[in-house]
Amino acid sequence: MTIEMRGRGLLWVFAFAVSLAAVALGTFAWVDGGRRPVRDIVMPVAVPELPK
């Protein structure tokens, strides 16, 4: 086995692991996505006063 073949194999394993993680994250987000209703975010914001 040459170094080039080993590197190519590791690249395929890495690509498979990343795609599997992306699918797992997407599945979790899809299943968990509708549990909380959408609500407004209300926060006081400090606004500097204009000079007179």
Residue, then its C-alpha position, 0 to 999 in steps of 0.5 A: m500500500t502506497i502513501e498516496m493510497r493510504g491518504r486517499g483512504l483516510l480522506w474517504v473515512f474522514a468525509f464519511a464521518v463528517s457526512l454522518a455527523a451532518v446527517a445526525l445533526g440534521t435529524f436531531a434538529w428536525v425531530d427537536g425543532g417543533r417542541r417549543p413555540v416561536r415567541d418574541i424576544v423582548m429585551p430593553v436596549a440602551v439607546p444613547e441620547l442625541p446631543k441638543 
